[in-house]
Amino acid sequence: MTGHAGNAQRVFGKRKEPHRVIIARGDNVRSFTISPWIAGLGTALGTMLAVGYIGATAYLVLRDDIIQSSAERQAQMQLSYEDRIASLRSRIDQLTSRRVLERRSIDEQLEDVVVRQRDLDTRQARVANLLARAAQSGIRVALGGPVPPAKPDIALPQIALGSAAAPTGIGGTPEPIEISPVLSLRGSQGESSPAAEAAARQGAGSPGVPLKNIAPPPGQAAGQAPDKRSELIDDVNASLERMDKEAHLALDVIAVTAERDVNAITDAADELGLRLAGIRKAAASGQGGPFVALETADFDARLERAEQALATLASIKDAARGIPMARPVSGAPVSSSFGPRLDPFLGRMAMHTGMDFKAVSGTNILAPGPGTVVFAGRNGGYGKSVEILHPSGVTTRFAHMSRISVSKGQKVSTRDVVGRVGTTGRSTGPHLHYEIRIDDRPLNPARFLRAGDKIAPLLTR
């Protein structure tokens, strides 16, 4: 027994056959052979998985802060999403409110446009009236940009002077030379600086744009009508805005041009030592300062400035036309100037109180400005002479005439014939002795002629 038991134990412990697993299901019988190392590997893997699972569970149970951190992160994400959603809803509400405000009633917009157009029509009528007045004063607003004015033709017709070798006629009553400031009244000799002005790009007197085709066409969807009508209203508003700017620009052009012409005429009068009626002579002052862009001014203020400038210009022109600045003999050269000279009869220095114009006998002598004849007849060494008192207080004298064509008390206009060139009185030959006097004090006629050449285009237009 002992030997048999020991043999059985030895045989079982040293069995070399692999384990076999038999699976039977009904008639189907399957068998698997499991080698020892596969069984050991399976057991080891199972043990490792069990140990890992138990360890992880224990770690999570012991470290509950990880779970809490994860929960907090989820809560923060949720709050962030909620804030974002609230912000988007607020933005949507703002856009909706703005859209509602922008899309106000079409009828209200139309009413605003109609009122604005009526106001602009009234302004356009006033501007058109002012443009007509400006045109009468020679100020024209360009329709398509600044148009340079044509150069005035101031060439005077020449008269027949006879032979070139003919002696120059001079004469006049000699007077002693008196050094006095009256003989040389000095004024500003500089040319008037050009005024900075903007040329109107389009006429301000164009008619207003009528409101039409505002209603939606038949068959258009109701939802599309407001958008289309809003576009049309915007176009009309843009046109009205452009017309309003053009009207303002036209007023500025009129005001600046009129003020420039006023300054040119008054400067010419100042050079002559004259003060035009209705104009207060201001003290000379400098100009300067930083450049500041022009802001949109009130329409009434612009209109008032333009009207006042035109009224001043008209008054200045009327006053300036009373100054004798035209040439008494067309195209005649000067044979003897104003100032000291040798007397042609005595050969001594004497004061020549006028200018001598060389011309043939019988040449027309023209009035240099409007006025009243205060003397017509013989006057000693002047021979046959005429004196005219002009509205500016200036007296002109014409001497050595062969014929007198006016009488005392007669009203004359500029360029009226007052007599004929001759050689009567103290004269060496045919010529016109021309004097300009203020309070019986002789002035240099050349200064008046130069002033006339400068501002004649302003007075004749």
Phi, psi and chi 1 to 4 in degrees:
 res  aa     phi    psi   chi1   chi2   chi3   chi4
   1 MET       -  -42.3  -68.7  -63.7  -67.7      -
   2 THR   -66.2  -40.2  -59.6      -      -      -
   3 GLY   -69.3  -35.7      -      -      -      -
   4 HIS   -69.0  -40.9 -179.6   75.0      -      -
   5 ALA   -64.9  -42.2      -      -      -      -
   6 GLY   -66.2  -32.6      -      -      -      -
   7 ASN   -69.3  -39.5 -171.8   23.1      -      -
   8 ALA   -65.0  -40.2      -      -      -      -
   9 GLN   -67.5  -40.4 -175.6  176.1    3.0      -
  10 ARG   -65.0  -40.4 -179.5 -178.2   58.6   81.3
  11 VAL   -66.4  -40.8  172.1      -      -      -
  12 PHE   -67.8  -40.5  180.0   79.8      -      -
  13 GLY   -72.4  -25.1      -      -      -      -
  14 LYS  -112.0   28.4  -65.1 -177.7  178.4 -178.9
  15 ARG   -70.5  129.3 -173.5  175.3   55.8 -174.8
  16 LYS   -98.2   -6.7  -63.8 -179.5  179.1 -179.1
  17 GLU   -79.5  138.1  -66.1 -178.8    0.2      -
  18 PRO   -70.8  159.8   25.4  -32.4      -      -
  19 HIS   -71.0  141.1  -64.1  -78.2      -      -
  20 ARG  -122.0  132.6 -178.2  179.0  -63.4  -85.4
  21 VAL  -109.0  125.8  178.4      -      -      -
  22 ILE  -114.1  126.7  -61.3  172.8      -      -
  23 ILE  -117.3  123.3  -61.4  174.2      -      -
  24 ALA  -122.4  130.1      -      -      -      -
  25 ARG  -135.6  102.3  177.8 -179.7  -67.4  178.3
  26 GLY    64.4 -124.2      -      -      -      -
  27 ASP   -84.9  -12.0  -64.2  -24.5      -      -
  28 ASN   -87.1  128.6  -65.1  -34.2      -      -
  29 VAL  -129.5  125.2  177.7      -      -      -
  30 ARG  -123.9  147.9  -67.1 -178.6  179.5 -179.3
  31 SER  -136.2  141.9   62.4      -      -      -
  32 PHE  -127.5  141.3  -60.3   94.3      -      -
  33 THR  -105.9  122.1  -59.0      -      -      -
  34 ILE  -110.1  119.5  -59.4  176.0      -      -
  35 SER   -78.5  157.5   60.1      -      -      -
  36 PRO   -62.0  -37.8  -25.0   34.9      -      -
  37 TRP   -72.0  -28.6   65.6  -89.5      -      -
  38 ILE   -70.4  -41.5  -67.5  178.1      -      -
  39 ALA   -63.0  -42.1      -      -      -      -
  40 GLY   -64.3  -39.4      -      -      -      -
  41 LEU   -65.6  -42.0  179.9   60.6      -      -
  42 GLY   -62.1  -41.4      -      -      -      -
  43 THR   -64.6  -40.5  -58.0      -      -      -
  44 ALA   -64.3  -43.4      -      -      -      -
  45 LEU   -63.7  -43.9  -70.5  176.0      -      -
  46 GLY   -61.0  -42.1      -      -      -      -
  47 THR   -62.9  -42.0  -58.0      -      -      -
  48 MET   -64.9  -41.4  -69.5  175.7   62.8      -
  49 LEU   -63.8  -42.8  -70.1  176.2      -      -
  50 ALA   -64.0  -44.4      -      -      -      -
  51 VAL   -64.3  -41.9  171.8      -      -      -
  52 GLY   -64.2  -42.9      -      -      -      -
  53 TYR   -62.8  -45.0  177.6   77.3      -      -
  54 ILE   -63.2  -41.5  -66.9  171.8      -      -
  55 GLY   -64.8  -42.9      -      -      -      -
  56 ALA   -65.4  -41.9      -      -      -      -
  57 THR   -62.4  -41.5  -57.6      -      -      -
  58 ALA   -65.2  -38.9      -      -      -      -
  59 TYR   -65.6  -43.7 -180.0   80.4      -      -
  60 LEU   -66.6  -36.2  -68.0  176.7      -      -
  61 VAL   -69.0  -39.9  171.6      -      -      -
  62 LEU   -76.2  -31.7  -64.5  177.1      -      -
  63 ARG  -106.5   75.5  -63.0  -67.7  -56.2  -85.8
  64 ASP   -74.3  -11.3   56.9  -12.0      -      -
  65 ASP   -65.8  -28.2   55.5  -20.2      -      -
  66 ILE   -64.6  -44.2  -63.3  177.9      -      -
  67 ILE   -63.9  -40.0  -59.7  176.2      -      -
  68 GLN   -66.0  -40.7 -177.0  178.2    0.1      -
  69 SER   -61.7  -41.2  175.6      -      -      -
  70 SER   -63.9  -39.8  177.1      -      -      -
  71 ALA   -66.1  -38.9      -      -      -      -
  72 GLU   -65.5  -40.9  -70.6  178.1   -4.8      -
  73 ARG   -61.8  -41.2  -75.6 -162.6  -59.2  -88.8
  74 GLN   -63.9  -39.6  -68.8 -179.1   -3.6      -
  75 ALA   -65.0  -41.2      -      -      -      -
  76 GLN   -63.9  -42.2  -70.3  179.3   -2.7      -
  77 MET   -60.7  -40.4  -67.7  176.1   62.0      -
  78 GLN   -64.9  -43.8 -176.8  176.7   -2.0      -
  79 LEU   -63.1  -39.2  -68.0  176.2      -      -
  80 SER   -62.7  -43.8  176.7      -      -      -
  81 TYR   -61.5  -41.2  -72.8  139.7      -      -
  82 GLU   -64.9  -40.7  -69.0  177.9   -5.5      -
  83 ASP   -63.8  -40.3  -67.7  -18.5      -      -
  84 ARG   -63.1  -43.3 -179.6   61.2  176.7  169.3
  85 ILE   -63.3  -41.8  -67.7  173.6      -      -
  86 ALA   -63.9  -39.0      -      -      -      -
  87 SER   -64.9  -42.6  176.0      -      -      -
  88 LEU   -63.9  -39.0  -67.8  175.9      -      -
  89 ARG   -65.0  -39.5  -72.9  178.6  178.3  175.7
  90 SER   -64.7  -41.0  176.2      -      -      -
  91 ARG   -63.1  -42.2 -179.2   60.9  177.2  169.2
  92 ILE   -61.4  -41.0  -67.8  173.4      -      -
  93 ASP   -63.9  -40.2  -67.4  -19.8      -      -
  94 GLN   -64.5  -45.9  -68.2  178.6   -1.0      -
  95 LEU   -62.1  -39.0  -66.4  176.7      -      -
  96 THR   -65.0  -43.6  -56.7      -      -      -
  97 SER   -63.4  -43.4  -59.3      -      -      -
  98 ARG   -63.2  -41.1 -176.6  178.8  -59.2  175.5
  99 ARG   -62.7  -39.0 -178.0   62.6  176.7  172.0
 100 VAL   -65.3  -40.8  170.4      -      -      -
 101 LEU   -68.4  -39.5  -67.7  176.5      -      -
 102 GLU   -67.8  -38.7  -69.8  177.4   -7.8      -
 103 ARG   -91.5   64.7  -63.9 -166.5   60.1 -178.7
 104 ARG   -76.8 -177.3   59.9  177.6 -178.7  170.2
 105 SER   -61.9  132.1  172.4      -      -      -
 106 ILE   -63.1  -35.9  -63.6  -63.1      -      -
 107 ASP   -62.7  -38.7  -66.0  -23.5      -      -
 108 GLU   -66.3  -41.1 -176.3  179.0   -6.7      -
 109 GLN   -62.6  -43.3  -64.2 -177.6   38.3      -
 110 LEU   -61.5  -40.6  -73.6  175.7      -      -
 111 GLU   -63.2  -40.6 -176.8   64.7   24.1      -
 112 ASP   -63.2  -42.1  -68.3  -16.3      -      -
 113 VAL   -65.3  -41.7  172.2      -      -      -
 114 VAL   -63.1  -44.9  170.1      -      -      -
 115 VAL   -63.2  -42.0  171.1      -      -      -
 116 ARG   -65.4  -39.1 -175.4  177.9 -179.8 -175.2
 117 GLN   -67.2  -38.7 -174.7  176.1   13.0      -
 118 ARG   -62.8  -42.6  -71.0  174.6 -179.0  172.7
 119 ASP   -63.7  -40.2  179.7   65.6      -      -
 120 LEU   -67.9  -36.6 -174.5   58.5      -      -
 121 ASP   -61.2  -41.2  -71.7  -18.6      -      -
 122 THR   -63.9  -42.3  -57.5      -      -      -
 123 ARG   -64.2  -41.8  -68.0 -174.5  178.0 -175.6
 124 GLN   -61.8  -38.2  -66.9  -70.3   82.3      -
 125 ALA   -63.7  -42.2      -      -      -      -
 126 ARG   -67.3  -39.9  -61.3  171.4   67.2 -177.1
 127 VAL   -66.7  -39.9  172.1      -      -      -
 128 ALA   -62.0  -40.9      -      -      -      -
 129 ASN   -62.9  -41.5 -177.0   28.5      -      -
 130 LEU   -68.6  -35.5 -162.9   63.3      -      -
 131 LEU   -63.0  -38.3  -73.7  173.5      -      -
 132 ALA   -64.2  -42.4      -      -      -      -
 133 ARG   -64.9  -38.9  -69.8  175.7   51.4 -169.8
 134 ALA   -65.1  -38.6      -      -      -      -
 135 ALA   -63.2  -37.1      -      -      -      -
 136 GLN   -64.7  -27.8  -65.8  176.3   -3.4      -
 137 SER   -89.4    3.2  -61.2      -      -      -
 138 GLY    90.1    9.8      -      -      -      -
 139 ILE  -104.2  118.0  -59.1  174.5      -      -
 140 ARG  -122.9  133.2  -58.2 -177.0 -175.6  -83.2
 141 VAL   -90.1  124.5  178.8      -      -      -
 142 ALA   -66.4  145.8      -      -      -      -
 143 LEU   -89.0  -27.4  -64.0  178.8      -      -
 144 GLY  -129.2   20.2      -      -      -      -
 145 GLY   131.4  170.4      -      -      -      -
 146 PRO   -67.7  126.9   23.2  -31.1      -      -
 147 VAL  -108.2  118.0  178.9      -      -      -
 148 PRO   -66.3  135.4   21.8  -30.7      -      -
 149 PRO   -67.5  150.1   25.1  -32.6      -      -
 150 ALA   -67.3  141.1      -      -      -      -
 151 LYS   -66.6  125.5 -178.0  178.5  179.9 -179.4
 152 PRO   -67.6  139.7   23.8  -32.8      -      -
 153 ASP   -88.3  102.2 -174.6    7.4      -      -
 154 ILE  -104.9   12.5   58.9  174.1      -      -
 155 ALA   -65.9  127.1      -      -      -      -
 156 LEU   -94.2  142.5  -60.9  175.6      -      -
 157 PRO   -64.0  137.7   23.2  -32.9      -      -
 158 GLN   -82.8  149.1  -59.1  -66.0  -35.0      -
 159 ILE  -112.9  161.4   63.1  173.1      -      -
 160 ALA   -71.9  125.4      -      -      -      -
 161 LEU  -105.9    3.7  -61.3  178.2      -      -
 162 GLY    78.1 -154.6      -      -      -      -
 163 SER   -70.3  143.7  173.5      -      -      -
 164 ALA   -64.5  -24.9      -      -      -      -
 165 ALA   -87.3    1.0      -      -      -      -
 166 ALA   -63.6  141.8      -      -      -      -
 167 PRO   -66.8  145.8   25.5  -34.5      -      -
 168 THR   -77.5  129.1  -59.9      -      -      -
 169 GLY   -85.0  125.8      -      -      -      -
 170 ILE  -135.9  163.2   58.5  177.2      -      -
 171 GLY   177.9 -157.7      -      -      -      -
 172 GLY   115.5  159.1      -      -      -      -
 173 THR   -81.5  124.5  -56.6      -      -      -
 174 PRO   -69.8  142.6   26.8  -34.4      -      -
 175 GLU  -133.0  147.5  -66.1 -174.0    7.8      -
 176 PRO   -64.7  148.3   24.2  -34.6      -      -
 177 ILE   -77.4  127.2  -61.7  177.4      -      -
 178 GLU  -121.9  117.1  -64.2 -179.4    1.7      -
 179 ILE   -75.3  105.6  -54.0  -59.9      -      -
 180 SER  -143.2  145.4  170.3      -      -      -
 181 PRO   -60.6  -19.1  -19.8   30.6      -      -
 182 VAL   -64.0  -27.8  175.7      -      -      -
 183 LEU   -74.8  -13.2  -59.3  179.5      -      -
 184 SER  -147.0   77.3  179.8      -      -      -
 185 LEU   -76.5  118.5  -61.1  178.5      -      -
 186 ARG  -104.0  138.9  -63.1 -174.7  178.8 -179.0
 187 GLY  -132.4 -168.1      -      -      -      -
 188 SER   -69.5  125.5  173.6      -      -      -
 189 GLN   -96.5   -4.2  -59.4  -63.8  -31.3      -
 190 GLY   -76.5  150.2      -      -      -      -
 191 GLU   -70.7  147.9  -62.0  -67.1  -23.1      -
 192 SER   -66.4  132.9   57.9      -      -      -
 193 SER   -70.4  139.7   58.5      -      -      -
 194 PRO   -66.6  134.5   22.7  -31.0      -      -
 195 ALA   -76.2  141.7      -      -      -      -
 196 ALA   -76.7  115.8      -      -      -      -
 197 GLU  -135.5  149.4   59.5 -179.3  -87.6      -
 198 ALA  -100.9  131.7      -      -      -      -
 199 ALA   -83.5  136.1      -      -      -      -
 200 ALA   -68.4  132.9      -      -      -      -
 201 ARG   -79.6  -27.9  -60.2 -173.3  178.7  -83.0
 202 GLN  -143.6  154.2  -65.4 -174.6   -3.7      -
 203 GLY   -62.0  135.2      -      -      -      -
 204 ALA   -82.9  -10.7      -      -      -      -
 205 GLY   -93.4   16.3      -      -      -      -
 206 SER   -68.9  147.9   56.4      -      -      -
 207 PRO   -67.4  156.7   23.9  -33.0      -      -
 208 GLY   -69.0  159.9      -      -      -      -
 209 VAL   -87.3  118.2  179.3      -      -      -
 210 PRO   -71.2  148.8   26.4  -33.5      -      -
 211 LEU   -84.4  119.7  -64.5  176.9      -      -
 212 LYS  -153.1  166.8   59.5 -178.3 -179.9  178.2
 213 ASN    54.7   32.4  -61.7  -28.2      -      -
 214 ILE   -82.7  -34.8  -62.5  -61.1      -      -
 215 ALA   -69.0  145.9      -      -      -      -
 216 PRO   -69.2  147.2   24.4  -32.8      -      -
 217 PRO   -68.9  156.7   24.1  -32.6      -      -
 218 PRO   -60.6  141.2  -21.3   32.6      -      -
 219 GLY    89.9   -7.8      -      -      -      -
 220 GLN   -77.4  143.2 -176.0  177.3    4.2      -
 221 ALA   -63.7  146.5      -      -      -      -
 222 ALA   -65.3  -33.1      -      -      -      -
 223 GLY   -71.2  -21.2      -      -      -      -
 224 GLN   -91.2  -16.0  -61.7  176.9   -4.6      -
 225 ALA   -61.5  -47.5      -      -      -      -
 226 PRO   -59.6  -39.6  -23.1   34.4      -      -
 227 ASP   -64.9  -45.3  -66.5  -21.9      -      -
 228 LYS   -64.8  -42.9 -177.0   63.7  175.5  178.1
 229 ARG   -68.4  -35.2  -64.3  168.6   69.2 -179.0
 230 SER   -64.1  -38.7  -63.3      -      -      -
 231 GLU   -63.3  -42.6  -67.1  177.9    0.4      -
 232 LEU   -64.1  -40.9  -66.1  174.6      -      -
 233 ILE   -64.1  -40.2  -68.1  175.0      -      -
 234 ASP   -62.6  -39.6  -68.3  -19.6      -      -
 235 ASP   -63.5  -43.0  -67.6  -19.2      -      -
 236 VAL   -64.7  -41.5  173.4      -      -      -
 237 ASN   -62.1  -39.0  -80.6  -33.6      -      -
 238 ALA   -64.5  -40.4      -      -      -      -
 239 SER   -65.0  -42.3  -60.9      -      -      -
 240 LEU   -64.7  -38.7  -64.7  179.0      -      -
 241 GLU   -64.3  -41.6 -176.1   69.4   21.9      -
 242 ARG   -63.8  -43.5  175.9 -178.6   55.8   82.0
 243 MET   -63.7  -38.1  -66.8  170.3   61.8      -
 244 ASP   -64.7  -42.0 -165.5   27.7      -      -
 245 LYS   -64.7  -38.3  -69.6 -178.3  178.7  178.9
 246 GLU   -65.8  -38.4  -69.5  172.7   -4.2      -
 247 ALA   -63.7  -43.3      -      -      -      -
 248 HIS   -63.1  -41.1  -74.6 -171.2      -      -
 249 LEU   -65.7  -39.9 -174.5   57.9      -      -
 250 ALA   -62.4  -40.9      -      -      -      -
 251 LEU   -63.9  -40.3  -66.5  177.8      -      -
 252 ASP   -64.5  -41.3  -69.9  -19.3      -      -
 253 VAL   -62.7  -44.5  170.2      -      -      -
 254 ILE   -61.7  -47.0  -67.4  173.6      -      -
 255 ALA   -63.5  -47.4      -      -      -      -
 256 VAL   -65.4  -42.5  170.8      -      -      -
 257 THR   -66.1  -43.8  -54.4      -      -      -
 258 ALA   -62.8  -43.3      -      -      -      -
 259 GLU   -64.8  -36.0  -68.3  168.7   -4.3      -
 260 ARG   -64.3  -44.2  179.5 -160.1   61.5 -172.2
 261 ASP   -64.4  -39.4  -66.7  -12.6      -      -
 262 VAL   -60.4  -44.1  167.1      -      -      -
 263 ASN   -64.5  -39.3  -68.7  -26.3      -      -
 264 ALA   -63.9  -42.2      -      -      -      -
 265 ILE   -69.9  -44.7  -63.4  173.5      -      -
 266 THR   -66.0  -34.8   53.3      -      -      -
 267 ASP   -63.7  -40.7  -71.6  -15.6      -      -
 268 ALA   -64.0  -39.9      -      -      -      -
 269 ALA   -67.0  -37.1      -      -      -      -
 270 ASP   -64.0  -37.3  -70.0  -18.7      -      -
 271 GLU   -62.6  -28.8  -67.6  178.0    5.5      -
 272 LEU   -86.8   -4.4  -59.3  176.7      -      -
 273 GLY    76.8   21.1      -      -      -      -
 274 LEU  -106.7  154.1  -59.3  177.0      -      -
 275 ARG  -119.7  116.9 -178.2  175.1  175.7  179.5
 276 LEU   -70.9  143.4  -62.3  177.4      -      -
 277 ALA   -64.2  136.3      -      -      -      -
 278 GLY    83.9    3.6      -      -      -      -
 279 ILE  -118.3  124.4  -60.3  -60.2      -      -
 280 ARG   -85.0  123.9  -63.1 -177.3   59.2 -175.2
 281 LYS   -79.4  115.7 -173.1  174.8 -179.0  179.9
 282 ALA   -90.9  151.2      -      -      -      -
 283 ALA   -66.4  145.8      -      -      -      -
 284 ALA   -64.3  139.0      -      -      -      -
 285 SER  -145.0  153.3   60.0      -      -      -
 286 GLY   -82.4  170.3      -      -      -      -
 287 GLN  -132.3  149.9  -63.0 -178.2   -1.4      -
 288 GLY   170.3 -167.4      -      -      -      -
 289 GLY   118.7  162.4      -      -      -      -
 290 PRO   -68.8  155.0   26.9  -34.2      -      -
 291 PHE   -77.3  128.0  172.6   79.4      -      -
 292 VAL  -126.8  126.2  178.3      -      -      -
 293 ALA   -60.1  142.0      -      -      -      -
 294 LEU   -71.7  125.9 -179.4   65.4      -      -
 295 GLU   -93.9  161.5  -61.9  179.8   -3.7      -
 296 THR   -68.4  116.7  -57.5      -      -      -
 297 ALA   -93.0  168.6      -      -      -      -
 298 ASP   -67.5  141.9 -178.5   70.4      -      -
 299 PHE   -61.7  -43.1  174.3   82.1      -      -
 300 ASP   -62.6  -36.8  -67.1  -26.1      -      -
 301 ALA   -67.0  -40.8      -      -      -      -
 302 ARG   -64.5  -43.8  -69.2  173.3 -177.0  -99.1
 303 LEU   -63.8  -42.2 -177.1   64.8      -      -
 304 GLU   -63.1  -41.4 -178.6 -179.6   -1.3      -
 305 ARG   -63.1  -43.8  177.9 -169.4  175.1 -170.1
 306 ALA   -65.0  -42.9      -      -      -      -
 307 GLU   -63.2  -42.9  -70.9  177.3  -17.4      -
 308 GLN   -65.0  -39.1 -176.5  176.3    0.3      -
 309 ALA   -64.6  -41.4      -      -      -      -
 310 LEU   -66.1  -41.1  -73.9  179.7      -      -
 311 ALA   -63.7  -42.0      -      -      -      -
 312 THR   -63.9  -41.5  -56.9      -      -      -
 313 LEU   -62.4  -43.3  178.5   60.3      -      -
 314 ALA   -62.3  -42.4      -      -      -      -
 315 SER   -64.5  -42.2  176.4      -      -      -
 316 ILE   -64.1  -42.4  -73.8  -68.5      -      -
 317 LYS   -62.3  -44.4  -75.8 -174.3  175.6 -178.8
 318 ASP   -60.0  -41.2  -69.1  -19.6      -      -
 319 ALA   -69.7  -39.8      -      -      -      -
 320 ALA   -68.9  -30.2      -      -      -      -
 321 ARG   -66.4  -16.7  -68.5 -172.5 -178.9  102.2
 322 GLY   -82.6    0.6      -      -      -      -
 323 ILE   -95.2  128.4  -57.2  175.5      -      -
 324 PRO   -74.1  100.4   26.4  -32.8      -      -
 325 MET  -123.3   -1.3  -66.7 -177.7  -70.7      -
 326 ALA   -85.7  160.1      -      -      -      -
 327 ARG   -78.9  132.9  -64.7  179.8  179.0  -88.5
 328 PRO   -73.9  -23.8   25.8  -33.2      -      -
 329 VAL  -131.3  118.6 -178.1      -      -      -
 330 SER   -66.6  123.3  -61.5      -      -      -
 331 GLY    73.2    8.0      -      -      -      -
 332 ALA   -83.1  136.0      -      -      -      -
 333 PRO   -77.0  159.6   28.6  -33.8      -      -
 334 VAL   -87.5  124.8  176.8      -      -      -
 335 SER   -96.9  -20.3   58.1      -      -      -
 336 SER  -154.9  128.9 -178.5      -      -      -
 337 SER   -91.0  172.1  -58.6      -      -      -
 338 PHE   -74.2  138.4  176.4   89.6      -      -
 339 GLY   125.0 -170.6      -      -      -      -
 340 PRO   -64.4  143.5  -19.3   30.9      -      -
 341 ARG  -161.5  169.2   69.7  170.4 -176.4  178.0
 342 LEU   -78.7  128.0  -75.4  175.1      -      -
 343 ASP   -65.8  128.9 -177.0   79.6      -      -
 344 PRO   -66.9  -16.6   24.6  -33.3      -      -
 345 PHE  -102.1  -40.0  -66.9   97.4      -      -
 346 LEU   -98.3  -19.6  -58.5  178.7      -      -
 347 GLY    72.9   17.0      -      -      -      -
 348 ARG  -112.2  158.0  -65.5 -175.7  -54.4  177.6
 349 MET   -66.1  133.8  -69.7  -62.4  -63.9      -
 350 ALA  -148.3  163.6      -      -      -      -
 351 MET   -90.0  120.9 -179.7   64.5 -168.5      -
 352 HIS   -91.6  112.9 -171.8 -143.5      -      -
 353 THR   -87.3   10.1   56.7      -      -      -
 354 GLY  -152.6 -158.8      -      -      -      -
 355 MET  -125.0  142.1  -67.6  179.6   63.6      -
 356 ASP  -106.0  127.1  -69.5  -18.0      -      -
 357 PHE  -106.9  123.5  -67.3   91.4      -      -
 358 LYS   -77.2  126.1  179.9 -178.7  178.3 -179.4
 359 ALA  -159.7  158.2      -      -      -      -
 360 VAL   -77.6  155.3  -62.9      -      -      -
 361 SER   -60.3  141.3  -64.6      -      -      -
 362 GLY    91.2   -5.8      -      -      -      -
 363 THR   -67.2  139.6  -57.7      -      -      -
 364 ASN   -64.6  137.0  -71.8  -25.1      -      -
 365 ILE  -105.4  125.9  -59.8  174.3      -      -
 366 LEU  -107.7  146.2  -51.6  176.8      -      -
 367 ALA   -69.3  128.2      -      -      -      -
 368 PRO   -78.1   -6.1   28.9  -33.7      -      -
 369 GLY  -173.7  169.6      -      -      -      -
 370 PRO   -70.4  153.0   28.0  -34.5      -      -
 371 GLY   172.6 -167.2      -      -      -      -
 372 THR  -122.9  133.3  -56.3      -      -      -
 373 VAL   -71.8  121.2  177.7      -      -      -
 374 VAL  -107.3  -11.6  -65.1      -      -      -
 375 PHE  -154.1  139.3  178.6   83.7      -      -
 376 ALA  -152.6  110.0      -      -      -      -
 377 GLY   160.0 -162.5      -      -      -      -
 378 ARG   -85.2  142.8  -75.0 -169.7  172.9  -89.6
 379 ASN  -143.1   73.4 -176.2   12.8      -      -
 380 GLY    55.4 -127.9      -      -      -      -
 381 GLY   -65.4  -17.2      -      -      -      -
 382 TYR   -73.2  -14.9  -72.5  107.7      -      -
 383 GLY    67.1 -145.6      -      -      -      -
 384 LYS   -71.6  122.9  -68.2 -177.8  178.9 -179.2
 385 SER  -141.5  161.5   65.6      -      -      -
 386 VAL  -134.7  138.7  171.4      -      -      -
 387 GLU  -123.0  135.5  -65.3 -178.1   10.4      -
 388 ILE  -123.3  129.1  -59.7  175.5      -      -
 389 LEU   -96.2  121.6  178.1   60.7      -      -
 390 HIS   -97.5  159.1  -59.1  -86.0      -      -
 391 PRO   -58.3  -23.7  -24.2   33.0      -      -
 392 SER   -78.9   -2.1   57.2      -      -      -
 393 GLY    89.4    2.9      -      -      -      -
 394 VAL   -91.1  139.8  177.6      -      -      -
 395 THR  -112.7  132.8  -59.1      -      -      -
 396 THR  -110.4  144.1   53.2      -      -      -
 397 ARG  -127.7  134.7  178.7  179.2  -68.3  173.4
 398 PHE  -121.4  124.5  -46.9   85.6      -      -
 399 ALA  -126.5  167.0      -      -      -      -
 400 HIS    63.9   29.9  -50.1  -52.2      -      -
 401 MET   -75.1  147.8  -57.5  168.8   67.0      -
 402 SER   -87.7  -22.3   63.0      -      -      -
 403 ARG  -152.7  140.0  177.8 -178.9  176.4 -176.8
 404 ILE  -105.5  126.5  -62.0  174.8      -      -
 405 SER  -106.4    3.9  -57.4      -      -      -
 406 VAL  -129.9  169.1  -66.0      -      -      -
 407 SER  -129.3  161.6   58.1      -      -      -
 408 LYS   -60.9  136.4 -176.2  178.0  179.6  179.6
 409 GLY    88.4   -6.9      -      -      -      -
 410 GLN   -76.4  139.2 -179.4  178.4  -18.6      -
 411 LYS   -86.1  133.7  -58.6  -71.2 -174.5 -179.0
 412 VAL  -125.5  155.2  -65.5      -      -      -
 413 SER  -112.4  168.6  -59.5      -      -      -
 414 THR   -60.2  135.4  -55.3      -      -      -
 415 ARG    75.3    9.9  -47.5  -64.6  -68.9  175.7
 416 ASP   -74.1  145.1  -76.5   -9.5      -      -
 417 VAL   -77.4  126.0  176.7      -      -      -
 418 VAL  -109.2  -12.8  -61.8      -      -      -
 419 GLY   172.6 -165.1      -      -      -      -
 420 ARG  -125.9  149.6  -50.5  -79.2 -178.1  176.9
 421 VAL   -67.1  139.8  173.2      -      -      -
 422 GLY  -152.5 -157.7      -      -      -      -
 423 THR  -142.2   32.7 -175.0      -      -      -
 424 THR   -75.6  157.8   59.6      -      -      -
 425 GLY    79.5 -151.0      -      -      -      -
 426 ARG   -84.7   85.4 -164.9  170.6 -175.1  -88.9
 427 SER  -144.2  148.5  171.5      -      -      -
 428 THR   -98.0   -9.8   62.5      -      -      -
 429 GLY   178.2  175.3      -      -      -      -
 430 PRO   -62.9  125.0  -19.0   31.6      -      -
 431 HIS  -171.9  169.4   72.6  -74.4      -      -
 432 LEU  -111.6  122.6  169.3   65.9      -      -
 433 HIS   -92.9  117.7  176.2   78.6      -      -
 434 TYR  -119.0  125.6  176.6   57.8      -      -
 435 GLU  -123.5  151.7  -68.6 -174.9    6.2      -
 436 ILE  -127.8  128.2  -68.2 -177.9      -      -
 437 ARG  -132.9  148.1  -68.9  175.4  175.0  -96.0
 438 ILE  -128.9  120.6  -64.7  179.8      -      -
 439 ASP    54.6   39.6  -63.3  -28.2      -      -
 440 ASP    64.7   19.1 -156.5   31.0      -      -
 441 ARG  -105.0  126.5  -66.7  176.9  -60.4  180.0
 442 PRO   -73.0  140.5   27.7  -33.8      -      -
 443 LEU  -122.1  160.3  -58.4  176.8      -      -
 444 ASN   -74.4  113.7 -171.5   -4.5      -      -
 445 PRO   -63.8  -23.3  -21.2   33.6      -      -
 446 ALA   -62.2  -33.1      -      -      -      -
 447 ARG   -66.1  -37.8  -63.6  170.6   58.1 -166.1
 448 PHE   -69.0  -38.2  -73.4   77.9      -      -
 449 LEU   -67.3  -39.3  -61.5 -178.6      -      -
 450 ARG   -65.6  -40.8  -72.9 -165.8  -61.3  -93.3
 451 ALA   -63.8  -38.4      -      -      -      -
 452 GLY   -64.4  -40.7      -      -      -      -
 453 ASP   -63.1  -31.4  -67.2  -20.7      -      -
 454 LYS   -76.4  -43.4 -178.8 -174.8  -61.4 -176.7
 455 ILE  -108.1    3.5   66.5  173.8      -      -
 456 ALA   -57.8  -40.8      -      -      -      -
 457 PRO   -61.3  -29.5  -24.2   34.5      -      -
 458 LEU   -75.4  -32.3  -59.6  178.1      -      -
 459 LEU   -84.2  -24.6  -59.4  179.5      -      -
 460 THR   -92.1  -14.5   55.9      -      -      -
 461 ARG   -90.9      -   67.1 -172.8 -174.4 -175.1
